[in-house]
C-alpha cells in the first residue's frame, strides 16, 4: 500500500530519539531503581487550585463542545497574563487556545509556510521542529550554535542563512535542550532582519517563566514587530500540566482568522473543563515562582556535583528544566554513553544528537526528579565514570 510523501517528511532522527526513553519507561514499570531523566515531564503534581477547578467544571456539566478559538474566559485570562507582563497590545482577540505548544507550533506553521519555503531555526533545536515544518512542505535551514560558546545565538549567522526562499525565523528561548536565553539585543537584531526581508518571527516561549539569572525577553516586547510575530506557549512546564494539553497562540488578528479555519479542520475546540482549570492557573501567579525555585534548586545540585566529575562537564542553563552534559572527553559517543549508563546504572538520559549536529557529544538531563534523587543520579554517574577508566 502507498502512503503520502508526508510520512517521510515527518520521520527521521526525531522519531528515533526516544528509543532509549521508551525502553527505560518499560523497565520503570517493574523496577523501582530506574530513574527517568530522558523526558521533560515534571514529577510535581498539578497545583490543587487547578485540579479543584477542573472537578467543579466537570460536575457543573462543562463537558460539551467549546468555542473553536477557545472559551472567552480563558482567552481573556491569557491576554491579561500578557498585559501584566507589560504587553498591553495583546487582547483576547489575539489569543487562540490549542492543546499544547506542539499543537500551536504545528497550526501556526501550517498557516505561515508553504511548499518550497524555508524557515531558519538555530540548532540544537527541539526534536519535533523538523517534523512539523516538513508537514507544511517547507524546509528547515539550521544555524549551528557552539557548545563552547554556551550555545549563544549570533544574528550575523541568521543573516547569512537568509535566502529568497526564507519565509520565517523560529526562536526558542529559553532553549530546549540547551537552556540558553537569547538576550534582548540579539532578539532586536533578529527582528531587524525580519523587517528587512519581510519575514515572520515564530517564538516558542514555553519555558519563558522558568529562568534563573535574568528574565528572558518575549518576542512580544518588540513593538515594531507586532504584525509579524507569533508567540506559542502553554501551562505544561510552568504549572506541571504536561498531560492536560493546554496551550495558546498569540497572533495578529488576521492570522487568528486563518487559524480558526484550520483548527475547525483539526479539532472542534479544546475541552471546556480543562480550559476552566487553566483560568484558575492564571488566578494564582505565585505558582510559577514556586516552580521556578524548585527547578533552580535542582539545577544547583547538578552544577555543584558535576564540578568534580572527570570527563564530564555540566553546562549552566539560564532557563528551562534541563541541563546539558558534555561527555566528549570520555572518548565514547553520547548514544553509547547513554545506553551503557542505563544498562549499568538504570538512569535514562537523552542523547542530544537528535537536536542537531551542534549537540553531538552531549546528553540532555531533565530536572524532573527531586534533589535526593538527583544526588542518587550523581552518585551513579560517578560510579559509571570510574568504570570507564
C-alpha positions as CSV (number, residue, x, y, z in Angstrom):
1,X,0.0,0.0,0.0
2,X,1.2,3.5,-0.8
3,X,1.4,6.4,1.7
4,X,1.6,10.1,1.3
5,X,5.1,11.7,1.0
6,X,4.2,13.3,4.2
7,X,5.2,10.2,6.2
8,X,8.8,10.7,5.0
9,X,8.9,14.3,5.9
10,X,7.7,13.7,9.5
11,X,10.1,10.8,10.1
12,X,13.9,10.8,10.7
13,X,16.2,11.3,13.7
14,X,13.5,12.9,15.7
15,X,11.3,9.9,15.5
16,X,14.2,7.7,16.7
17,X,15.3,10.0,19.5
18,X,13.1,8.3,22.1
19,X,14.1,4.7,21.7
20,X,16.2,4.6,24.9
21,X,13.5,6.5,26.8
22,X,10.8,4.0,25.6
23,X,13.0,1.1,26.8
24,X,13.6,2.8,30.2
25,X,9.9,3.6,30.6
26,X,9.0,-0.1,30.1
27,X,11.7,-1.1,32.7
28,X,10.5,1.5,35.2
29,X,7.1,-0.2,35.4
30,X,8.6,-3.2,37.2
31,X,11.9,-1.8,38.6
32,X,11.8,1.0,41.2
33,X,15.5,1.6,40.8
34,X,15.0,3.0,37.3
35,X,15.2,6.8,37.2
36,X,13.8,8.5,34.0
37,X,15.6,11.8,33.2
38,X,15.1,11.5,29.4
39,X,11.9,13.5,29.1
40,X,10.7,16.8,30.4
41,X,7.7,15.6,32.4
42,X,7.8,17.1,36.0
43,X,7.4,14.8,39.0
44,X,5.4,17.6,40.6
45,X,1.6,17.4,41.0
46,X,-0.6,19.9,39.2
47,X,-1.4,22.6,41.9
48,X,-4.5,21.9,43.9
49,X,-6.5,25.1,42.9
50,X,-6.2,24.0,39.2
51,X,-7.4,20.4,39.9
52,X,-10.2,21.7,42.1
53,X,-11.5,24.0,39.4
54,X,-11.5,21.1,36.9
55,X,-13.6,18.9,39.2
56,X,-16.0,21.8,39.7
57,X,-16.3,22.3,36.0
58,X,-16.9,18.6,35.2
59,X,-19.6,18.4,38.0
60,X,-21.2,21.5,36.6
61,X,-21.6,19.7,33.2
62,X,-19.0,21.6,31.3
63,X,-18.3,18.6,29.1
64,X,-19.7,19.7,25.8
65,X,-18.3,21.4,22.7
66,X,-16.3,24.5,23.4
67,X,-15.7,27.6,21.3
68,X,-13.4,26.9,18.3
69,X,-10.8,29.5,19.3
70,X,-11.1,28.9,23.0
71,X,-13.5,29.8,25.7
72,X,-13.9,33.6,26.1
73,X,-12.9,33.5,29.8
74,X,-9.6,31.7,29.1
75,X,-8.7,33.9,26.1
76,X,-9.3,36.9,28.3
77,X,-7.2,35.4,31.1
78,X,-4.3,34.7,28.7
79,X,-4.5,38.3,27.4
80,X,-4.4,39.7,30.9
81,X,-1.5,37.5,31.7
82,X,0.5,39.2,29.0
83,X,-0.9,42.6,29.9
84,X,0.6,42.1,33.4
85,X,3.9,41.4,31.8
86,X,3.7,44.8,30.1
87,X,2.3,43.8,26.7
88,X,-0.7,46.0,26.5
89,X,-1.2,45.3,22.8
90,X,-2.4,41.8,23.5
91,X,-6.2,41.4,23.7
92,X,-8.4,38.3,23.8
93,X,-8.9,38.7,20.0
94,X,-5.2,37.8,19.6
95,X,-5.4,34.6,21.6
96,X,-6.1,31.1,20.2
97,X,-6.4,28.2,22.6
98,X,-4.7,24.9,21.5
99,X,-3.9,21.5,23.1
100,X,-0.3,22.4,24.0
101,X,2.7,24.2,22.5
102,X,3.4,21.5,20.0
103,X,-0.1,21.8,18.5
104,X,0.3,25.6,18.4
105,X,3.5,25.4,16.5
106,X,2.1,22.9,14.0
107,X,-1.0,25.1,13.4
108,X,1.0,28.3,13.1
109,X,3.4,26.7,10.6
110,X,0.6,25.4,8.5
111,X,-0.8,28.9,8.2
112,X,2.6,30.6,7.6
113,X,4.7,28.2,5.4
114,X,4.2,26.6,2.0
115,X,5.8,24.1,-0.3
116,X,9.3,25.3,-1.1
117,X,9.6,27.9,1.7
118,X,12.4,27.9,4.1
119,X,12.4,28.6,7.9
120,X,15.6,29.4,9.7
121,X,16.0,27.6,13.1
122,X,19.1,27.8,15.3
123,X,20.2,24.3,16.4
124,X,20.4,22.5,18.8
125,X,16.6,22.6,18.3
126,X,13.8,20.6,19.8
127,X,13.4,17.3,18.0
128,X,9.9,17.8,16.7
129,X,10.6,21.0,14.8
130,X,11.7,19.4,11.6
131,X,8.6,17.2,11.6
132,X,6.0,20.0,11.8
133,X,8.0,22.1,9.3
134,X,8.1,19.1,7.0
135,X,4.4,18.6,7.2
136,X,3.9,22.0,5.5
137,X,6.3,21.2,2.7
138,X,8.8,23.8,3.8
139,X,12.4,23.1,4.7
140,X,14.4,23.8,7.8
141,X,17.6,25.9,7.3
142,X,19.6,25.3,10.5
143,X,22.0,27.7,12.0
144,X,24.6,25.9,14.2
145,X,25.4,27.1,17.6
146,X,28.6,26.1,19.6
147,X,28.7,24.5,23.0
148,X,32.0,26.2,23.7
149,X,30.1,29.5,23.3
150,X,27.3,28.4,25.6
151,X,25.1,27.8,22.5
152,X,24.7,31.6,22.1
153,X,22.9,32.9,19.0
154,X,24.7,35.4,16.8
155,X,22.5,37.5,14.5
156,X,25.1,37.5,11.7
157,X,24.7,33.8,11.4
158,X,21.0,34.2,10.9
159,X,21.6,36.9,8.3
160,X,23.9,34.7,6.3
161,X,21.2,31.9,6.2
162,X,18.5,34.2,4.7
163,X,17.7,33.4,1.0
164,X,14.9,34.5,-1.3
165,X,13.0,31.4,-0.1
166,X,13.1,32.3,3.5
167,X,9.7,32.9,5.0
168,X,10.2,32.8,8.7
169,X,12.6,32.5,11.6
170,X,11.8,30.3,14.6
171,X,13.4,31.0,18.0
172,X,13.1,29.1,21.3
173,X,14.2,31.0,24.5
174,X,15.0,29.6,27.0
175,X,16.1,26.9,24.7
176,X,15.3,23.2,24.8
177,X,17.7,21.4,25.1
178,X,20.5,23.9,26.0
179,X,18.8,26.2,28.5
180,X,20.3,29.2,26.7
181,X,18.4,32.5,26.8
182,X,18.5,34.9,23.8
183,X,19.5,38.4,25.1
184,X,17.2,41.3,24.2
185,X,19.8,42.9,21.9
186,X,20.1,39.7,19.9
187,X,16.3,39.4,19.7
188,X,16.1,43.0,18.4
189,X,18.8,42.3,15.8
190,X,16.8,39.3,14.6
191,X,13.7,41.5,14.5
192,X,15.5,43.9,12.2
193,X,16.3,41.1,9.8
194,X,12.7,40.1,9.8
195,X,11.6,43.6,8.9
196,X,14.3,44.0,6.2
197,X,13.4,40.7,4.5
198,X,9.6,40.6,5.2
199,X,9.8,37.5,7.4
200,X,7.6,36.1,10.2
201,X,9.0,35.6,13.6
202,X,7.7,32.4,15.3
203,X,8.7,32.3,19.0
204,X,8.4,29.2,21.2
205,X,8.2,30.6,24.7
206,X,7.0,27.6,26.7
207,X,10.0,28.0,29.2
208,X,9.8,31.8,29.4
209,X,8.8,31.9,33.1
210,X,11.4,29.2,34.1
211,X,14.6,31.3,34.3
212,X,17.4,31.6,36.8
213,X,19.6,34.7,36.4
214,X,17.7,37.3,34.4
215,X,14.2,37.3,32.9
216,X,14.1,36.4,29.2
217,X,12.6,38.8,26.7
218,X,9.4,37.8,25.0
219,X,9.2,38.4,21.3
220,X,6.0,40.5,22.2
221,X,8.4,43.1,23.6
222,X,9.3,44.1,20.1
223,X,6.8,46.8,19.4
224,X,7.6,47.3,15.8
225,X,7.2,43.5,15.1
226,X,3.7,43.0,16.3
227,X,2.1,42.4,12.9
228,X,4.7,39.7,12.0
229,X,5.2,38.0,15.4
230,X,3.6,34.7,16.5
231,X,4.2,33.5,20.1
232,X,3.3,30.0,21.2
233,X,3.3,28.8,24.8
234,X,1.5,26.7,27.4
235,X,1.0,25.8,31.0
236,X,2.7,22.4,30.7
237,X,6.0,23.2,32.3
238,X,5.3,26.3,34.4
239,X,2.3,24.6,36.2
240,X,3.2,20.9,35.9
241,X,0.4,20.3,33.5
242,X,2.1,18.3,30.7
243,X,-0.8,15.8,30.4
244,X,-3.5,18.4,30.4
245,X,-2.6,19.6,26.9
246,X,-3.4,23.2,27.2
247,X,-1.6,26.0,25.3
248,X,-2.1,29.1,23.2
249,X,-1.0,31.1,20.2
250,X,-0.7,34.9,20.4
251,X,-1.0,36.2,16.8
252,X,-2.2,39.2,14.8
253,X,-5.9,39.2,14.2
254,X,-5.6,38.5,10.5
255,X,-3.7,35.2,11.3
256,X,-6.2,34.3,14.0
257,X,-8.9,34.1,11.4
258,X,-6.9,31.6,9.3
259,X,-6.1,29.6,12.5
260,X,-9.8,29.4,13.2
261,X,-10.4,27.8,9.8
262,X,-7.5,25.4,10.3
263,X,-8.5,24.3,13.8
264,X,-12.0,23.7,12.6
265,X,-10.5,21.1,10.3
266,X,-8.2,19.6,13.1
267,X,-10.3,19.7,16.2
268,X,-13.5,21.2,17.5
269,X,-12.2,23.2,20.4
270,X,-10.2,22.1,23.5
271,X,-12.1,20.6,26.4
272,X,-14.2,23.1,28.3
273,X,-13.3,21.7,31.8
274,X,-9.6,21.8,31.0
275,X,-9.9,25.4,29.9
276,X,-11.8,26.3,33.1
277,X,-9.0,24.8,35.1
278,X,-6.5,26.8,33.1
279,X,-8.3,30.0,34.1
280,X,-7.6,29.0,37.7
281,X,-3.9,28.7,36.9
282,X,-3.8,32.3,35.8
283,X,-5.5,33.4,39.0
284,X,-2.6,32.2,41.2
285,X,0.5,33.7,39.6
286,X,2.7,32.8,42.6
287,X,2.6,29.2,41.4
288,X,5.1,30.0,38.7
289,X,7.5,31.4,41.2
290,X,7.3,28.2,43.3
291,X,8.0,26.1,40.2
292,X,10.9,28.3,39.2
293,X,12.6,28.0,42.7
294,X,12.2,24.2,42.7
295,X,14.0,23.9,39.4
296,X,16.6,26.4,40.5
297,X,17.5,24.2,43.5
298,X,17.7,21.1,41.3
299,X,19.9,22.9,38.8
300,X,22.3,23.9,41.6
301,X,22.6,20.2,42.7
302,X,23.7,19.2,39.3
303,X,26.1,22.1,38.7
304,X,27.8,21.5,42.1
305,X,28.0,17.8,41.9
306,X,29.3,17.7,38.3
307,X,32.2,20.0,39.1
308,X,34.3,17.1,40.4
309,X,33.4,14.5,37.8
310,X,36.3,13.8,35.4
311,X,35.5,13.6,31.8
312,X,32.1,15.3,32.2
313,X,31.1,19.0,32.0
314,X,27.7,20.3,33.0
315,X,26.7,23.4,31.1
316,X,24.9,26.0,33.2
317,X,21.4,26.6,31.9
318,X,20.0,30.1,32.1
319,X,16.4,28.8,32.0
320,X,14.2,25.8,31.3
321,X,14.2,22.4,33.1
322,X,17.2,20.7,31.6
323,X,21.0,20.6,31.8
324,X,23.3,19.6,29.1
325,X,26.2,17.2,29.9
326,X,29.2,17.3,27.7
327,X,30.7,13.8,27.6
328,X,33.1,14.2,24.7
329,X,36.1,13.8,26.9
330,X,35.1,10.3,27.8
331,X,36.0,9.1,24.3
332,X,32.7,7.5,23.7
333,X,29.6,8.8,21.8
334,X,26.7,10.3,23.7
335,X,24.5,7.5,22.5
336,X,26.9,4.8,23.7
337,X,27.3,6.6,27.0
338,X,23.5,6.8,27.5
339,X,22.9,3.2,26.6
340,X,25.8,1.9,28.8
341,X,24.8,4.2,31.6
342,X,21.2,2.9,31.6
343,X,22.3,-0.7,31.3
344,X,24.6,-0.5,34.3
345,X,23.1,2.3,36.5
346,X,19.4,2.3,35.5
347,X,19.2,6.0,34.7
348,X,17.9,7.2,31.3
349,X,19.3,10.3,29.7
350,X,18.6,11.6,26.2
351,X,21.4,11.6,23.7
352,X,21.3,15.1,22.3
353,X,22.4,14.2,18.8
354,X,18.8,14.3,17.6
355,X,18.6,18.0,18.5
356,X,21.2,18.8,15.8
357,X,24.9,18.2,14.9
358,X,25.9,21.0,17.3
359,X,24.7,18.8,20.2
360,X,26.8,15.8,19.2
361,X,28.6,14.5,22.3
362,X,26.1,16.0,24.7
363,X,23.3,14.4,26.8
364,X,20.2,16.2,28.0
365,X,19.3,15.6,31.6
366,X,15.8,16.5,32.8
367,X,15.4,18.2,36.2
368,X,12.2,16.3,36.7
369,X,13.0,14.5,40.0
370,X,13.6,15.8,43.5
371,X,17.0,16.7,44.9
372,X,17.5,13.5,46.7
373,X,17.1,11.5,43.5
374,X,19.4,13.9,41.7
375,X,22.1,13.2,44.3
376,X,21.5,9.5,43.7
377,X,21.9,10.1,39.9
378,X,25.1,11.9,40.5
379,X,26.4,9.0,42.7
380,X,25.6,6.6,39.8
381,X,27.3,9.0,37.3
382,X,30.5,9.0,39.4
383,X,30.5,5.2,39.6
384,X,29.9,4.9,35.8
385,X,32.7,7.4,35.0
386,X,35.1,5.5,37.3
387,X,34.2,2.3,35.3
388,X,35.4,3.9,32.1
389,X,39.0,4.4,33.4
